[in-house]
Amino acid sequence: MPSDVDGVRLWVVVPAWNEQAGIAATIAALAAQRDRDFRLVVVDNGSTDATVAEVERACAAYGLGVTVVTEPHKGTGAAADTGVRHAIARGATHVLRTDADTLPSAGWTAVARRAFGAGADLVTGPMRARSDEVRLRPWERIVLPGVIGLCQAFGRFRPGNRAPELLGPYRMSPGCNLGVSAHAYEASGGFPRTAIEEVHEDRELVNRVRRVSARVEHHRDLVVHASVRRLRAYGLRNTLRWYLDHSHRPDVVDVRTVA
């Protein structure tokens, strides 16, 4: 179990649905963390493939402890909420969340621990494009960070992010790179138990936490590399529309391959 270093008992939550083909790479990135004093929770969100078996195989190969829990109600919000609450119930003081198609940088958990130890209630950082899945097109190297930057700028002016009861600045926090204290999570109500096509659960969590804390922080060195599979499936224009306000409604939301 994680030790209590600087008052931080850290857990990592990874929601997963039909990620058999790629989740081992995420496990490898977590196993390569400089700070491995954390417990991993993978939430199987009703997978119909061998995701769970692959998680157990990869974690055993890397010597990484893992707990697999099941959330039958499909949805990134529901799965993330189940995982975070599982961790808190077992002693987590702080929880990091990433996704099953991402590669957290080697310093990810260490950076989050320092921020939490200094009093942050919610932390986030840059999302960059993975380069190991496929050969990146030149524009793809800048599009994912650009999308987040644009959403951050747009979000500052969105009326729902400027309500007078909200404390501290708005921070665009991609769900694959987000951490929260147990106290703020429970006080705010946590992730909405929804599907990604219904609500951007990460945006909703940020504003829920802002109702109870001003310590919502962006850290440049808290970096996660994310898949470009949605960008390839949606195209640039529709990816922007999706992240900004869900005005793009694709027939297939849960993209599982990179074209």
Secondary structure, DSSP 8 states (H G I E B T S, - for coil): ----BTTB-EEEEEEESS-TTTHHHHHHHHHT-S---EEEEEEE-S-SSSHHHHHHHHHHHHT--EEEEE--S--HHHHHHHHHHHHHHTT-SEEEE--TT-EE-TTHHHHHHHHHHTT-SEEE--EEE-SSSS---TTHHHHHHHHHHHHHHHHTT-GGG--TT--S------TTSEEEEHHHHHHHT-S-S--TTT--HHHHHHHHHHTT-S-EEE-TT--EEE-SHHHHHH-HHHHHHHHHHS----S--S--S--
